[in-house]
Amino acid sequence: MTFPDMVADLAATLPELRGRLMANQSLADLTWFRVGGPAQILFMPEDEDDLAYFLAHLPGEIPLTVIGLGSNLIVRDGGVPGVVIRLGRGFNAVAAEPGARVRAGAAVPDVRVARAAQEAGISGLAFLRGIPGAIGGALRMNGGAYGRETKDALVEARGIDRRGRLRLLTLADMHYAYRHCGAPDDMIFTQALFQGVAGDPAAIAAEMDQITESREATQPVKSRTGGSTFKNPPGQKAWQLIDAAGCRGLQIGDAQVSILHCNFLINHGGARAVDIEGLGETVRTRVKESSGVDLEWEIKRIGIAPTPSPSAPSPSAPSPLVPCPPPIPS
Ligand SMILES: Cc1cc2nc3c(=O)[nH]c(=O)nc-3n(C[C@H](O)[C@H](O)[C@H](O)COP(=O)(O)OP(=O)(O)OC[C@H]3O[C@@H](n4cnc5c(N)ncnc54)[C@H](O)[C@@H]3O)c2cc1C
């Protein structure tokens, strides 16, 4: 699947652009699941000014999507029309500041922020150790773990809106709830300022080690996955509902509900996006039938299904369901 190449036409309208514009760039390589079609145009801005210039001049009718490290994403097999923005080097600075604060660019992996805080003796950011995304994704998802969320540590976020205007958002402006950010959808975050408290570097390092150990024991962190597939419904655990619905180990093609943690979906290597999304929808249906609960996707799904060709089997139909393996003895 390829899109019409718009790069030359777009570049001609942006003489001062410094970042890279790439046509039909694979997104599978940029996500944890390793599935999905290309971005019609992938744009990697050089820095915040470059991003603002690009957005100020991008025609309003061209669709725009931003991705981080792709650890919470299914990119559909037909790819993403329009422009996909991915922040890189120019958004990669992280530094401790006076008053137990840490300032980080949106492309900084969460783990680097946790480490910078630990080295500076700033407690309260160790939870970021276990989240495999970057700061832009943490801001948008209100990423959290081990009893803390982004909202508990954020002072303010900085970003550029669809019209290229720089915006500073306070914590209140982010309208956070569990895995939800109510900041305007068009905001591309570029930086965050976090508040911690003074702490002992050795104790923080021990806390981070414990997080790493606990993750490796309970989650398929070395697999092609998107983390928790569904949000926990109020007062309930998604994984328990999925388990009770008999979906642990359920498989469509090479996509499987993780046996280790059944709110995780896994790509064993050959799955397509349609298999993973279809498996998620099958889980939702079975959970609804068994418990009456409507699970809400936590993973973001972007892009379009591939266009079917008259001579080939439909590329948007999922592979057949594989029978469930026998339950594992507890
Ligand atoms: C093994 C594993 C474990 C995980 N464990 C956890 C966990 O414990 N807790 C948790 O909260 N999550 C967890 N996740 C999910 C994921 O890591 C988080 O949601 C993370 O915050 C996503 O960041 P990302 O950079 O990968 O964003 P992406 O997955 O690339 O994008 C996620 C969303 O953020 C938006 N976004 C990304 N960057 C920006 C930006 N600069 N400006 C505006 N919007 C942006 C995207 O448009 C998209 O809507 C896990 C994932 C995996 C694979």
Ligand as a Chemical Component Dictionary entry (heavy atoms), coordinates in Angstrom:
data_LIG
# 
_chem_comp.id                   LIG 
_chem_comp.type                 NON-POLYMER 
_chem_comp.pdbx_formal_charge   0 
_chem_comp.three_letter_code    LIG 
# 
loop_
_chem_comp_atom.comp_id 
_chem_comp_atom.atom_id 
_chem_comp_atom.alt_atom_id 
_chem_comp_atom.type_symbol 
_chem_comp_atom.charge 
_chem_comp_atom.model_Cartn_x 
_chem_comp_atom.model_Cartn_y 
_chem_comp_atom.model_Cartn_z 
_chem_comp_atom.pdbx_ordinal 
LIG C1  C1  C 0 5.530  -3.372 27.639 1  
LIG C2  C2  C 0 4.678  -2.139 27.846 2  
LIG C3  C3  C 0 4.369  -1.730 29.129 3  
LIG C4  C4  C 0 3.582  -0.587 29.339 4  
LIG N1  N1  N 0 3.295  -0.207 30.619 5  
LIG C5  C5  C 0 2.596  0.933  30.827 6  
LIG C6  C6  C 0 2.325  1.394  32.161 7  
LIG O1  O1  O 0 2.703  0.782  33.136 8  
LIG N2  N2  N 0 1.616  2.526  32.304 9  
LIG C7  C7  C 0 1.179  3.250  31.246 10 
LIG O2  O2  O 0 0.569  4.301  31.440 11 
LIG N3  N3  N 0 1.410  2.844  29.979 12 
LIG C8  C8  C 0 2.105  1.714  29.745 13 
LIG N4  N4  N 0 2.349  1.300  28.468 14 
LIG C9  C9  C 0 1.775  2.062  27.339 15 
LIG C10 C10 C 0 2.670  3.184  26.787 16 
LIG O3  O3  O 0 4.034  2.926  27.076 17 
LIG C11 C11 C 0 2.263  4.555  27.338 18 
LIG O4  O4  O 0 0.948  4.881  26.982 19 
LIG C12 C12 C 0 3.210  5.653  26.842 20 
LIG O5  O5  O 0 2.964  6.821  27.578 21 
LIG C13 C13 C 0 3.048  5.946  25.350 22 
LIG O6  O6  O 0 4.121  6.770  24.947 23 
LIG P1  P1  P 0 4.696  6.705  23.464 24 
LIG O7  O7  O 0 5.783  7.705  23.348 25 
LIG O8  O8  O 0 5.058  5.327  23.093 26 
LIG O9  O9  O 0 3.421  7.212  22.637 27 
LIG P2  P2  P 0 2.732  6.545  21.357 28 
LIG O10 O10 O 0 2.348  5.153  21.655 29 
LIG O11 O11 O 0 3.559  6.785  20.164 30 
LIG O12 O12 O 0 1.420  7.452  21.269 31 
LIG C14 C14 C 0 0.421  7.338  22.270 32 
LIG C15 C15 C 0 -0.509 8.547  22.177 33 
LIG O13 O13 O 0 0.210  9.709  22.557 34 
LIG C16 C16 C 0 0.130  10.697 21.540 35 
LIG N5  N5  N 0 1.411  11.413 21.515 36 
LIG C17 C17 C 0 2.655  10.896 21.465 37 
LIG N6  N6  N 0 3.566  11.880 21.479 38 
LIG C18 C18 C 0 2.886  13.049 21.527 39 
LIG C19 C19 C 0 3.251  14.432 21.553 40 
LIG N7  N7  N 0 4.535  14.821 21.503 41 
LIG N8  N8  N 0 2.263  15.361 21.619 42 
LIG C20 C20 C 0 0.951  15.000 21.648 43 
LIG N9  N9  N 0 0.541  13.715 21.622 44 
LIG C21 C21 C 0 1.499  12.750 21.566 45 
LIG C22 C22 C 0 -0.122 9.932  20.247 46 
LIG O14 O14 O 0 -0.778 10.733 19.284 47 
LIG C23 C23 C 0 -1.031 8.806  20.759 48 
LIG O15 O15 O 0 -2.352 9.268  20.864 49 
LIG C24 C24 C 0 3.113  0.148  28.235 50 
LIG C25 C25 C 0 3.453  -0.249 26.921 51 
LIG C26 C26 C 0 4.228  -1.391 26.733 52 
LIG C27 C27 C 0 4.584  -1.792 25.330 53 
# 
loop_
_chem_comp_bond.comp_id 
_chem_comp_bond.atom_id_1 
_chem_comp_bond.atom_id_2 
_chem_comp_bond.value_order 
_chem_comp_bond.pdbx_ordinal 
LIG C1  C2  SING 1  
LIG C2  C3  SING 2  
LIG C2  C26 DOUB 3  
LIG C3  C4  DOUB 4  
LIG C4  N1  SING 5  
LIG C4  C24 SING 6  
LIG N1  C5  DOUB 7  
LIG C5  C6  SING 8  
LIG C5  C8  SING 9  
LIG C6  O1  DOUB 10 
LIG C6  N2  SING 11 
LIG N2  C7  SING 12 
LIG C7  O2  DOUB 13 
LIG C7  N3  SING 14 
LIG N3  C8  DOUB 15 
LIG C8  N4  SING 16 
LIG N4  C9  SING 17 
LIG N4  C24 SING 18 
LIG C9  C10 SING 19 
LIG C10 O3  SING 20 
LIG C10 C11 SING 21 
LIG C11 O4  SING 22 
LIG C11 C12 SING 23 
LIG C12 O5  SING 24 
LIG C12 C13 SING 25 
LIG C13 O6  SING 26 
LIG O6  P1  SING 27 
LIG P1  O7  DOUB 28 
LIG P1  O8  SING 29 
LIG P1  O9  SING 30 
LIG O9  P2  SING 31 
LIG P2  O10 DOUB 32 
LIG P2  O11 SING 33 
LIG P2  O12 SING 34 
LIG O12 C14 SING 35 
LIG C14 C15 SING 36 
LIG C15 O13 SING 37 
LIG C15 C23 SING 38 
LIG O13 C16 SING 39 
LIG C16 N5  SING 40 
LIG C16 C22 SING 41 
LIG N5  C17 SING 42 
LIG N5  C21 SING 43 
LIG C17 N6  DOUB 44 
LIG N6  C18 SING 45 
LIG C18 C19 SING 46 
LIG C18 C21 DOUB 47 
LIG C19 N7  SING 48 
LIG C19 N8  DOUB 49 
LIG N8  C20 SING 50 
LIG C20 N9  DOUB 51 
LIG N9  C21 SING 52 
LIG C22 O14 SING 53 
LIG C22 C23 SING 54 
LIG C23 O15 SING 55 
LIG C24 C25 DOUB 56 
LIG C25 C26 SING 57 
LIG C26 C27 SING 58 
# 
